[in-house]
Amino acid sequence: MKWNWVPHELKPEFPPEWEGIRKHGKWRFVLVRGIVVFGGLLFIVWSAISYAVGFGFQFIGEHIVCSVLAGLILGLLGWHRAERSYRRRETASGPG
């Protein structure tokens, strides 16, 4: 059984902005939300920690590659999770 912290009757419908996000497509979602947002934040935090512990910026290439890959993976997972939830709600609500 999956634990949900929000009672079923209080859960909002699927976010209405998902329709607009879907129209832009999967790869734009992955690029913007995954690579740019998550990967960018990961790169900043990772580089700052590396610099703070004394490594400086000698591993910046590795930070870039790993941040982009992590953003790509997170973006793809986020897209597929949101699409699955969206399709379940569309199927549950029925036609029209």
Phi, psi and omega in degrees: 000133182273134180273127177243129183277351178248126178303146185306318183289345179262353182291131177286163174295168181303139184309127183297336180289348180296327177302314179294320179296318180298323181297329179283340174101162183297314187288330174292319177301313181297316181296309186285303186282326182274297188285309184289308185286297184292311180299320178296315178295319178299316179300315180297312181295314181298316179294320179296317178295316179300317179293319182294328181271002172105003179277346183067218181247028183289342180252024185298324177298315178296321179298318180296310182299312182294323179293318178295315179296317178295319177296320178298312180297313180296320178298316178295316178296318179297318179297311183293324178294314180294319178296318179298315178296318180297314181294322177297317179293322178295319179292319181292325182282343177081181181290144171065000000 
